[in-house]
Amino acid sequence: EFIGQEALRSRLDEILVLLRQTAETMRHRGGGADRPMVALRGLPNAGKSCLFNRLSNQDAAIVSNVAGTTRDAVTCEANLGGKQVTLSDTAGLESIDTEISERAQVQGRRASQIARVRLWCVDASRTDFEQAAEQMREIASSHTGSAVADLFLATKVDQSEQSIVAPWIGCSAVTGEGIELVVKEICERLDQTDQQEIGSVRSEEHTSELQSH
């Protein structure tokens, strides 16, 4: 099929837009040279910062029993099971009552959107653990996205006698209980989302080819 110069230019513009969209998607999802992001999410005082420090093997986040200690998202590079990732410790999910808390929640949502794996944390020592766990599952389902995986962590199991059942993974950043399993699950989810990302790119390439014929 022979096409005119204007039609050729139009098709090339469409391809350029598609390539830019694909590059942007890969950049946010950790494709290419960028490291995939693993974001810690949860209610205030859920042990996210302590877990963040344990996974990163450094004291990058301030740990306190005072709810709301983390305001700005804290990020650092880490090696999890041989995979280089960017860890992000976000502010606890809470209602917005000040400009600072609003910014903190915006940063948390942003991390949720670009993360490849999200760790939804609930304090296992809570007396209302089951209700809090259900609330967290509902929040996670409202933050869905493509090529993103969710893991549900029952933290502080060293302080609890709760019976932890799937899909929740019991862990303790203090004693190290369950941490090896958490890292293993993160690596498996990253491999899965890599395959989804490759499939998505190939699908876009196939669609582009069909449109060009």
Beta strands, then each sheet from edge to edge (+ up, - down):
strand 1: 37-42
strand 2: 74-80
strand 3: 83-89
strand 4: 117-123
strand 5: 149-155
strand 6: 168-170
sheet 1: 2+ 3- 1- 4- 5- 6-
end
